[in-house]
Amino acid sequence: MFSIPKNAVYQRINRRKFLELGGGAATALGAGGLTLGLGSTITRSKVQAASTDDAKWKQYAGSKLVFMSENTPPSFAIRDNIKAFTDKTGIEVTILTDDLPVVQQKIGIDLRGGKADYVLNYVQDKPIGAPFADYFADLTPMFGDETLPQDPEGYGDEAWFPNFLSACGRFYDKGRIVALPYDAAVACTFYRQDLFEANSKDFEAEFGYRLEFNNDSTWQNVIDMATFFKKAKESGKDVPYGYAQHQGSFAWTTQLDVQRFLFANGRWMDWNIDDVYGSKDPGKTNWGDEQSIFTLGKFKELADVCHPDNLANGTLELNTVYQSGNIAMQTQYHEFAASIEDASKSRAAGGKTAYAPCPKGDPKWIKNGGQAVNGTNCGIGGIGINGNASDDLKRAAYIFAIWSVSKDNQYNVLKGLGGTPTRKSVLELEDVKKAEHRPTNMPNALTFDAVYNVGIKDPNFVLGPKIPNANEYHSILAGEVQKCLSNEQTPEEAVKSIQTQLDELNNAG
């Protein structure tokens, strides 16, 4: 979702590249070949239900597809291993990768413009899936189609971690599935165990409890820890700052940061809508209630004791701040463990970092009568198919999609670039189980207990909100919260402004 593997190659489409890929010209390429959109070419050999598996995999040999994806580990790993897919199917795939906001824009223009230049799409759950859900192809008619190859593990909910298929594949409608879980970024806590142990005596003298982090550590504990490290740092002690938030230019990750904090305290949600499927008509927001005002005040209290560059740190920047040894703790996405454990680049490697679930809510903070939980959220990226494409182009794209999310591919990505599995079966492999403990050759596996055994389990996991105006919501929230954190308005003023703008946005005034 967010991490950029080392030696990543970015492919931005300039005019020259566009022409090299074929542009939008409709030119026949050989017998039975038809160019469609941005270099997509379809060639088909008819197969029957009784045909061999080999024939089903190769029925579109000679075709060319274009996949537009965020620059995530699976995309780079698959691009580097694309020959294996071409050898198996005869289909060539051009994989274009970019930062998520750019991918979102290009896919959106393609989908809404009635084109299929990018027949395969990276469907990040809220920023891409929520606004564009109706434009993607429904994959369910192809599940079990006997004229197509099928994954032996299938595509039902039981094949994936709980709610992952719904997170990226279902929007506003339970029966329609528009994407298969391709990669995952689930929040958890990274903390410098070595620094906690070294400073525990001084911390305990001031706060009355040991400086340690576990499944029951609360957001109030995090404020105490950040306060302690900031005070020690500014007094001249050789320690980093304690904590920093996601407050950079990418509004969605700011929203996710705020959401975790509020959900942990009373399982507070932005709207009273289905958290799994979302709603096209969310109604009046819960922003403006007592819980949101109080909790944003606490979020501001934490910000005041964070790293001084707090307002500039997006997800990637924040991880760099932690990796360089400038903070002792971060709430981060589990795919980043691979970079943290890279001893050639990280001062936090070599057993210094421990991984735990997200902080828990504090019962004293809860005003709505709800539960204190380890509020955990995510970005589940799916692989979907442009609904504007022809039937044969969709079928060829489906063959690539199911290959991309197979157990073998996910396992290879985990071993290679440090991906994060979405299929449960990957974690059942013996060497993956061993890799969850040090020493490990799959560093992301160090997070698996915190993420898969705690974070994504009920009642800790929050999936939404999925609404058509998701990106507008992210921008409104980020703008107002950042003004609050920079002392331009009070928490109550920020909350009331968010409430007014969201109700106007959704015609719920």
Sequence and secondary structure as in RCSB ss.txt:
>XXXX:A:sequence
MFSIPKNAVYQRINRRKFLELGGGAATALGAGGLTLGLGSTITRSKVQAASTDDAKWKQYAGSKLVFMSENTPPS
FAIRDNIKAFTDKTGIEVTILTDDLPVVQQKIGIDLRGGKADYVLNYVQDKPIGAPFADYFADLTPMFGDETLPQ
DPEGYGDEAWFPNFLSACGRFYDKGRIVALPYDAAVACTFYRQDLFEANSKDFEAEFGYRLEFNNDSTWQNVIDM
ATFFKKAKESGKDVPYGYAQHQGSFAWTTQLDVQRFLFANGRWMDWNIDDVYGSKDPGKTNWGDEQSIFTLGKFK
ELADVCHPDNLANGTLELNTVYQSGNIAMQTQYHEFAASIEDASKSRAAGGKTAYAPCPKGDPKWIKNGGQAVNG
TNCGIGGIGINGNASDDLKRAAYIFAIWSVSKDNQYNVLKGLGGTPTRKSVLELEDVKKAEHRPTNMPNALTFDA
VYNVGIKDPNFVLGPKIPNANEYHSILAGEVQKCLSNEQTPEEAVKSIQTQLDELNNAG
>XXXX:A:secstr
     TT       HHHHHHTTTT     STT EEETTTEEE      TTS HHHHHTTTTT EEEEEEES HHH
HHHHHTHHHHHHHH  EEEEEEE HHHHHHHHHHHHHTT  SSSEEEEEIIIIIHHHGGGB   GGGTT TTS  
 TT SSGGGBSTTHHHHHH SS TT   EEEEEEEEEEEEEEHHHHHHHHHHHHHHHSS S   TT BHHHHHHH
HHHHHHHHHTT S  BS     SS HHHHHHHHHHHHHHBT   SSSS TTT  S   S STTSHHHHHHHHHHH
HHHTTS TTGGG  HHHHHHHHHTTSBSEEEEEGGGHHHHT TTT TTTTTTEEEE   B  GGG  SS  B   
B EEEEEEEEBTTS HHHHHHHHHHHHHHTSHHHHHHHHHHT     BHHHHTSHHHHHHTSSS S GGGGGHHH
IIIIITSTTTB      TTHHHHHHHHHHHHHHHHTTSS HHHHHHHHHHHHHHHTT  
